[in-house]
Amino acid sequence: MRKHIFNAGPAVLPVPVLEKVSKSVQDLDGIGMSILEISHRSKEFEAIINDAINLMKEIMQIPEGYHIIFVGGGASTQFGMVAMNFLNKKAAYLETGNWAKKAIKEAKLFGEVQIVATSADKNFTYLPKNFIIPTDVDYFHITTNNTIYGTELKTDLNSPVPLVADMSSDICSRPIDISKYSLIYAGAQKNIGPAGVTIAIIKDEFLNHQVTDRIIPTMLNYKTHTENNSLYNTPPVYAIYVVKEVMNWLKNEIGGLENMKKINEEKAKILNDYLDNSKMFVPTVPDKEDRSLMNITFVMQEPYKELEATFIDYAKTHGIVGIKGHRSVGGFRASMYNALPVDSVKALVQAMEDFEKTNLK
Ligand SMILES: *Cc1c(COP(=O)(O)O)cnc(C)c1O
């Protein structure tokens, strides 16, 4: 039986997508070759990558003047690539978690970094507010969803300088106003595909701000990929194919990002409502405004703390996997990405309720 997959990443994928892409491993649309065997220069793959781009443009309502590229190296390579391409003198960063810290670390290799605000004082359990974005910087970098800590910036910021966003764990979870961003990047393996491909959406105008007095290796230069439709070298063919099928699913089965957002809100509400009334479990992000729809983090309060490992085992007997919290937070993390069915959230809450009833002192 299929599990309830709360993994943080790589994560749950839509069942119809899994069925389709597994068939294509044997034979891609009856062409007598596997998706794993076709050339990245073939007309079949050209259609796949163009479909993936066009579907993303349609679903995310990406206006004219942007390029979508598919690259390797994960979001972690983007941390350095962003700074290498666009940090002339100084860049501003919002420090909202471990991934933001890693992005900052890489940026410092290329120039000055101004940390505009941080929530490190409370172990990243809230989002900094009322910060002022400086105007004398090359760009402002944010992490929209803090996968480890369970906070999410759910509005599109107005930035006076080019806005760069790591959306690895909430891309396509809701509609966004792309025009407010100069560069968005995301590893596919949380919300839109398998590990192995990273998506970047770049405003053409921002590419003109690229640094000029630094040598950038060809593969780490955004222009190499925008100018070659991500086909300068062999791209991750299969991963791009899966992303394309996830986009088809978002369009045809879900009906777009407005609907996706409603479903994600419904799922988060089921778990949050339970957490807010539980005598055993407490959410680690107190302010509901800041709480992520994608990753909800919680712990057991005293005197139940020592039952955390027992609950993880109990949940497993009900087919619930992936709920152990990241080591820097502890407790639990329920990652509820787009493809996680509402029923899986209901199953988790049921298990929590039953466990609480049995073990409440
Ligand atoms: C997982 C994650 C990353 C790292 O992604 P990789 O593809 O493993 O490099 C970066 N940022 C965020 C927000 C993430 O959730």
The ligand as an SDF file (V2000), in Angstrom:
LIG
                    3D

 15 15  0  0  0  0  0  0  0  0999 V2000
   16.3950   21.8780    0.0680 C   0  0  0  0  0  0  0  0  0  0  0  0
   16.6570   23.3260   -0.0280 C   0  0  0  0  0  0  0  0  0  0  0  0
   17.8480   23.8180   -0.5820 C   0  0  0  0  0  0  0  0  0  0  0  0
   18.9660   22.9140   -1.0420 C   0  0  0  0  0  0  0  0  0  0  0  0
   18.6330   22.3030   -2.2100 O   0  0  0  0  0  0  0  0  0  0  0  0
   19.6590   21.3190   -2.9810 P   0  0  0  0  0  0  0  0  0  0  0  0
   18.9530   21.1140   -4.2690 O   0  0  0  0  0  0  0  0  0  0  0  0
   19.7940   20.0990   -2.1370 O   0  0  0  0  0  0  0  0  0  0  0  0
   20.9540   22.0320   -3.1210 O   0  0  0  0  0  0  0  0  0  0  0  0
   18.0040   25.1820   -0.6800 C   0  0  0  0  0  0  0  0  0  0  0  0
   17.0480   26.0260   -0.2640 N   0  0  0  0  0  0  0  0  0  0  0  0
   15.9000   25.5950    0.2780 C   0  0  0  0  0  0  0  0  0  0  0  0
   14.8740   26.5840    0.7210 C   0  0  0  0  0  0  0  0  0  0  0  0
   15.6580   24.2390    0.4170 C   0  0  0  0  0  0  0  0  0  0  0  0
   14.5220   23.7960    0.9560 O   0  0  0  0  0  0  0  0  0  0  0  0
  1  2  1  0
  2  3  1  0
  2 14  2  0
  3  4  1  0
  3 10  2  0
  4  5  1  0
  5  6  1  0
  6  7  2  0
  6  8  1  0
  6  9  1  0
 10 11  1  0
 11 12  2  0
 12 13  1  0
 12 14  1  0
 14 15  1  0
M  END
$$$$
